[in-house]
Amino acid sequence: MREIKAVTITEAVRKLVMDANYFIGNDVADAIRKALKKETSPTAKEILNMILENHNIAREERLPLCQDTGVAVFFVELGQEVHIVGGTYKDAINEGVRRGYIEGYLRKSLVGDPVIERKNTGDNTPAVIHTSIVPGDRLHIISAPKGGGSENMSEVRMMKAADGISGVKDFVVERVRVSGGNPCPPVIVGVGIGGDFEMSAILAKKSLLRNIGQRNPNPKFAEVEVELLQRVNKLGIGPMGLGGRTTALDVFIEYVPCHIASMPVAVNLNCHVARHKEIVL
């Protein structure tokens, strides 16, 4: 059994939430540069250039890539041979979020009561934590802040098996079309298929952790990802919804088995600020 101190987790999370909000991944920046070469719309080109400039300013000045620094979402793989000492696992992560969002001057966007009073919690806690127990003695933490604009354009639909893959494709494309410029395109489209109601949504969000261009290992689903990306970009929504060839940078699909009577499908959109940083302790 390997011991990891709660304070070690807190410090790692403190840094992760700041880095995720300051530094965009090279895969995203490269995808935008690639899209810039293909764009024919002057307005779309100008927007894509602004996005790249924003990346540089955020990195050099250590400023948030977006004013919406998001809900603090974590995907964690906790080794079954890890023993956390000096505090609880959940408290350690939330303390790291609290410190990081305050120290990093990141906007605190959470309200404690979601319906009646909607009073801000003041420190962007509690975090949303998805934990998987895995073999080994390591702790793998991924910070993926999620903004409200793109999250609001996401949807779970309990489809029928008879809808088939063509129904899934149509649902994904229609979800992007209806969203228009609201999720701040170019977007990354996450699709989760199978499991049950909540699992499909988690799968869709987890798919967004992939690097741009990383295909599903199943060739059949990889083919669907490529087809959906082409269909979405033919919608003409373009950067920030002002027209162009670049509505999405990529489409990712994750799937798991499901009940014979069900076919849950979730679409989780991410804006062009596709933030995620990770550490292994």
Backbone hydrogen bonds, N-H to C=O, Kabsch-Sander energy under -0.5 kcal/mol:
donor,donor_aa,acceptor,acceptor_aa,energy
2,R,81,E,-3.1
4,I,83,H,-2.2
6,A,85,V,-2.9
8,T,5,K,-0.7
9,I,5,K,-1.4
10,T,6,A,-2.4
11,E,7,V,-2.2
12,A,8,T,-2.0
13,V,9,I,-2.6
14,R,10,T,-2.5
15,K,11,E,-1.8
16,L,12,A,-2.3
17,V,13,V,-2.5
18,M,14,R,-1.0
19,D,15,K,-2.8
20,A,16,L,-2.8
21,N,17,V,-1.1
22,Y,18,M,-1.4
23,F,19,D,-2.8
24,I,22,Y,-0.6
29,A,25,G,-2.0
30,D,26,N,-2.8
31,A,27,D,-1.8
32,I,28,V,-2.0
33,R,29,A,-2.0
34,K,30,D,-2.3
35,A,31,A,-2.3
36,L,32,I,-2.1
37,K,33,R,-1.2
38,K,34,K,-0.8
38,K,35,A,-0.7
39,E,35,A,-1.5
45,K,41,S,-2.4
46,E,42,P,-2.2
47,I,43,T,-2.2
48,L,44,A,-2.5
49,N,45,K,-2.3
50,M,46,E,-2.0
51,I,47,I,-2.3
52,L,48,L,-2.0
53,E,49,N,-2.2
54,N,50,M,-2.5
55,H,51,I,-1.9
56,N,52,L,-1.7
57,I,53,E,-2.4
58,A,54,N,-2.6
59,R,55,H,-2.3
60,E,56,N,-2.7
61,E,57,I,-2.8
62,R,58,A,-1.1
63,L,58,A,-1.4
65,L,21,N,-2.8
69,T,67,Q,-1.2
71,V,146,K,-2.5
73,V,71,V,-1.3
74,F,128,V,-2.8
75,F,142,I,-2.0
76,V,74,F,-0.5
76,V,130,H,-3.1
77,E,140,H,-2.5
78,L,76,V,-0.6
78,L,132,S,-2.9
79,G,77,E,-0.7
79,G,138,R,-2.2
80,Q,134,V,-2.7
81,E,136,G,-2.6
82,V,79,G,-1.8
83,H,2,R,-3.1
84,I,82,V,-0.5
85,V,4,I,-1.9
92,A,88,T,-2.2
93,I,89,Y,-1.8
94,N,90,K,-2.4
95,E,91,D,-2.4
96,G,92,A,-1.6
97,V,93,I,-2.2
98,R,94,N,-2.6
99,R,95,E,-2.5
100,G,96,G,-2.6
101,Y,97,V,-2.7
102,I,98,R,-1.6
103,E,99,R,-3.1
104,G,100,G,-2.4
105,Y,102,I,-1.1
106,L,101,Y,-2.0
109,S,107,R,-0.7
112,G,119,K,-2.7
118,R,113,D,-0.8
121,T,110,L,-2.4
128,V,72,A,-2.4
129,I,127,A,-0.6
130,H,74,F,-3.0
130,H,128,V,-0.5
131,T,129,I,-0.6
132,S,76,V,-2.8
134,V,78,L,-2.1
134,V,132,S,-0.6
140,H,77,E,-2.6
140,H,138,R,-0.5
141,I,139,L,-0.6
141,I,279,I,-2.8
142,I,75,F,-2.0
143,S,277,K,-3.3
144,A,73,V,-3.2
144,A,142,I,-0.5
146,K,71,V,-2.1
147,G,145,P,-0.5
151,E,147,G,-1.5
152,N,148,G,-2.3
153,M,150,S,-1.2
154,S,151,E,-1.7
155,E,267,V,-2.2
157,R,265,V,-3.2
159,M,157,R,-1.3
159,M,263,M,-1.6
163,D,160,K,-1.8
164,G,160,K,-0.5
164,G,161,A,-1.3
167,G,163,D,-1.9
168,V,164,G,-1.7
169,K,165,I,-2.5
170,D,166,S,-2.2
171,F,167,G,-2.2
172,V,168,V,-2.3
173,V,169,K,-2.4
174,E,170,D,-2.5
175,R,171,F,-2.3
176,V,172,V,-1.8
177,R,173,V,-2.5
178,V,174,E,-2.8
179,S,175,R,-1.5
180,G,176,V,-1.4
182,N,179,S,-2.0
184,C,181,G,-1.7
187,V,247,T,-2.6
188,I,270,N,-2.5
189,V,250,D,-2.4
190,G,188,I,-0.6
190,G,268,N,-2.3
191,V,252,F,-2.7
192,G,266,A,-2.3
193,I,254,E,-2.3
194,G,264,P,-2.5
195,G,257,P,-1.6
200,S,196,D,-2.4
201,A,197,F,-1.0
202,I,198,E,-2.1
203,L,199,M,-2.7
204,A,200,S,-2.1
205,K,201,A,-2.1
206,K,202,I,-2.8
207,S,203,L,-2.2
208,L,204,A,-0.6
208,L,205,K,-1.0
209,L,206,K,-1.9
210,R,207,S,-1.7
214,Q,211,N,-2.3
215,R,213,G,-0.8
222,A,218,N,-2.5
223,E,219,P,-2.0
224,V,220,K,-1.4
225,E,221,F,-2.3
226,V,222,A,-1.9
227,E,223,E,-2.2
228,L,224,V,-2.9
229,L,225,E,-2.2
230,Q,226,V,-1.9
231,R,227,E,-2.4
232,V,228,L,-2.9
233,N,229,L,-2.1
234,K,230,Q,-1.0
235,L,232,V,-1.6
236,G,233,N,-0.6
240,M,185,P,-2.9
241,G,238,G,-2.3
242,L,239,P,-1.8
243,G,237,I,-3.3
244,G,236,G,-0.7
247,T,245,R,-0.9
249,L,187,V,-3.0
250,D,187,V,-0.8
252,F,189,V,-3.0
254,E,191,V,-2.6
256,V,193,I,-1.8
259,H,195,G,-0.7
262,S,259,H,-1.7
263,M,159,M,-0.9
265,V,157,R,-2.4
266,A,192,G,-2.8
267,V,155,E,-3.0
268,N,190,G,-2.9
269,L,150,S,-0.5
269,L,267,V,-0.5
270,N,188,I,-2.3
272,H,184,C,-1.4
274,A,272,H,-1.8
275,R,273,V,-1.4
277,K,143,S,-2.0
279,I,141,I,-2.1
281,L,139,L,-3.2
281,L,279,I,-0.5
